[in-house]
């Protein structure tokens, strides 16, 4: 049975909340490919980790394997998206608390020239400040995005994102930490539970080393911006998410 069919079966088990069976299928496929197809294997390890997470179990081994495989892929000659692989590796190491390795991978990715992105994806802005939402809308329009959805609280945003998923759209989410109804880490976790590969950029006045921000970053977000922010800072964060997204396609 080929990898594609096995993956579809595993995804069906995951959708049906049969997490142990799905985890074992993803893990077997990841192990079988990790010496020959680094990228596919890394993504399968990430899916296996998600199965464990949904069981409430730790998934350090799977995430570590994925991070190391993303790094290996980035070192191959003529890899089509070395920058994206390094960003994914950085994200894995960050989830593990391996901040030096995460920083090293991120810095290597940062100096690479990003692949040109065709702007087609919607932007979701989740912020209860109208002034900040207008600023973000203005900035993303300058970057070429024209489908923009704005929500003032977490519950409405989650419903709005689910609607976009149902339309087979893959938004970039700009998420404020301090919402009136739900904390940012709760919103991020709920959104990622619905769409494992969703790209979320956290925007907050908090310092990056605060427990609230660390908790949200650990949930699997793609990037972090501290208020007040500039157009250039937002552009760099969106470039990260687009690079990561292109790798996962």
C-alpha positions in Angstrom: 0.0 0.0 0.0 1.6 3.3 -1.0 2.3 6.3 1.2 -0.6 8.4 -0.1 -3.2 5.7 0.6 -1.7 5.1 4.1 -1.7 8.8 4.8 -5.4 9.1 3.8 -6.3 6.2 6.0 -4.4 7.7 8.9 -6.1 11.1 8.4 -9.5 9.3 8.4 -8.6 7.8 11.8 -7.5 11.2 13.0 -10.7 12.8 11.9 -12.7 10.1 13.6 -10.7 10.7 16.8 -9.0 7.3 16.7 -5.8 8.9 17.8 -3.8 5.8 18.7 -4.4 4.1 15.4 -3.7 7.3 13.5 -0.5 7.9 15.4 0.8 4.4 14.7 0.1 4.7 11.0 1.8 8.1 10.7 4.7 7.0 12.8 5.3 3.8 10.7 5.3 5.8 7.5 7.6 8.4 9.0 10.1 5.8 10.1 10.0 4.1 6.7 10.8 7.3 4.8 13.2 9.1 7.1 16.4 7.9 5.4 15.2 8.7 1.9 12.5 11.4 1.9 13.3 13.9 4.7 10.5 16.3 4.0 7.7 13.8 3.8 9.0 12.0 6.9 9.2 15.3 8.9 5.6 16.1 8.0 4.5 12.6 9.0 6.3 12.9 12.3 4.4 16.2 12.9 1.1 14.5 12.2 2.1 11.7 14.6 2.9 14.4 17.2 -0.5 16.0 16.7 -2.2 12.6 17.4 -0.4 12.4 20.7 -1.3 16.0 21.5 -5.0 15.3 21.0 -4.7 12.4 23.4 -3.2 14.7 26.0 0.2 13.0 25.8 3.7 14.4 25.3 5.2 14.3 21.8 8.8 15.4 22.2 10.3 12.5 20.3 8.1 13.0 17.2 8.7 16.8 17.2 12.5 16.3 17.7 12.6 13.9 14.8 10.7 16.3 12.6 13.0 19.2 13.5 16.1 17.3 12.7 14.6 16.1 9.4 13.7 19.6 8.3 17.3 20.6 8.9 18.6 17.6 6.9 16.2 18.6 4.0 17.5 22.2 4.1 21.1 20.9 3.5 20.2 19.0 0.4 21.5 20.5 -2.9 18.8 22.1 -5.0 16.1 21.7 -2.3 13.2 23.9 -3.6 12.4 25.5 -0.3 15.4 25.4 2.1 14.1 28.6 3.8 10.8 27.0 4.6 12.4 23.9 5.9 14.6 25.9 8.3 11.6 27.9 9.5 9.7 24.6 10.2 12.8 23.3 12.0 12.9 26.4 14.1 9.3 26.0 15.0 9.9 22.4 16.1 12.9 23.3 18.2 10.9 26.2 19.8 8.2 23.8 20.8 10.8 21.6 22.4 12.3 24.6 24.3 15.6 24.2 22.4 15.9 28.0 22.0 19.6 28.0 20.7 18.8 25.5 17.9 15.6 27.3 17.1 17.5 30.6 16.9 20.2 29.1 14.7 17.7 27.7 12.2 15.7 30.9 12.2 18.8 33.1 11.6 19.9 30.8 8.7 16.4 31.1 7.1 16.4 34.9 7.7 19.4 35.6 5.4 18.0 33.6 2.5 16.1 35.4 -0.2 12.4 34.3 0.1 10.6 32.7 -2.8 8.2 35.1 -4.6 4.8 34.6 -3.1 1.6 34.9 -5.2 -0.9 36.7 -2.9 -4.1 34.7 -2.9 -4.8 33.8 0.7 -7.2 35.6 3.0 -6.1 37.5 6.1 -8.0 37.1 9.4 -7.4 39.9 11.9 -8.5 39.2 15.5 -8.2 42.3 17.7 -10.7 44.2 19.8 -9.0 47.5 19.1 -10.5 49.2 16.0 -7.4 51.3 15.7 -5.1 48.3 15.6 -7.4 46.4 13.2 -7.5 49.4 10.8 -3.7 49.7 11.0 -3.3 46.0 10.2 -5.8 46.2 7.4 -4.0 49.1 5.9 -0.6 47.3 6.1 -1.8 44.0 4.6 -3.5 45.8 1.8 -0.2 47.5 1.0 1.4 44.1 0.9 -1.1 43.0 -1.8 -3.8 41.1 0.2 -7.4 42.0 -0.6 -9.5 39.4 1.2 -9.5 40.6 4.8 -11.8 39.5 7.6 -11.8 41.3 10.9 -13.2 40.0 14.2 -13.3 41.7 17.6 -13.4 38.6 19.8 -12.2 35.0 19.8 -15.5 33.2 19.5 -16.6 35.0 16.4 -13.1 34.6 14.9 -13.2 30.8 15.4 -16.5 30.6 13.7 -15.2 32.8 10.8 -12.1 30.7 10.4 -14.2 27.5 10.3 -16.3 29.0 7.5 -13.1 29.8 5.5 -11.9 26.2 6.1 -15.2 24.9 4.7 -14.6 27.0 1.6 -11.1 25.3 1.2 -9.3 28.6 2.0 -6.1 28.8 4.1 -6.0 32.1 5.9 -3.2 33.8 7.7 -4.4 34.8 11.2 -3.1 37.9 12.9 -4.1 37.2 16.6 -4.1 39.7 19.4 -3.3 38.2 22.8 -5.7 40.3 24.9 -9.2 39.6 23.7 -12.4 40.3 25.7 -13.7 36.8 25.8 -10.8 34.3 25.3 -7.0 34.4 25.9 -4.8 34.3 22.8 -3.4 30.8 23.6 -7.0 29.4 23.9 -8.0 30.9 20.5 -4.7 29.6 18.9 -5.3 26.1 20.3 -8.9 25.9 19.1 -7.9 27.2 15.6 -5.0 24.8 15.3 -7.2 21.9 16.5 -9.4 22.6 13.5 -6.5 23.1 11.1 -3.2 21.7 12.1 -1.2 23.7 9.4 -2.9 27.0 10.0 -0.4 29.9 10.1 -0.9 32.3 13.1 1.0 35.4 13.9 0.7 36.6 17.5 0.5 40.3 18.0 0.8 41.6 21.6 2.2 44.3 23.9 3.6 41.5 26.1 7.3 40.7 26.1 8.2 37.6 24.3 9.5 35.8 27.4 6.2 36.2 29.4 4.5 33.0 30.4 1.3 33.9 28.4 3.3 34.5 25.2 5.4 31.3 25.7 2.2 29.3 26.2 0.8 30.6 23.0 4.0 30.2 21.0 4.2 26.6 22.3 0.7 25.9 20.9 2.2 26.0 17.4 2.0 29.6 16.1 4.3 30.7 13.2 5.5 34.1 14.3 5.4 36.8 16.9 5.1 40.6 16.7 5.4 43.0 19.6 3.4 46.2 19.7 4.0 48.9 18.5 5.0 47.3 15.2 6.0 48.5 11.7 5.0 47.5 8.2 8.4 45.9 7.8 8.0 43.8 10.9 4.6 42.6 9.7 5.9 41.9 6.2 8.8 39.7 7.6 6.3 37.7 9.8 4.0 37.2 6.9 6.9 36.1 4.7 7.7 33.5 7.3 4.1 32.1 7.3 4.0 32.1 3.5 7.3 30.3 3.2 6.1 27.7 5.8 2.8 27.3 3.9 4.5 26.8 0.5 6.6 24.1 2.0 3.5 22.2 3.3 1.8 22.2 0.0 
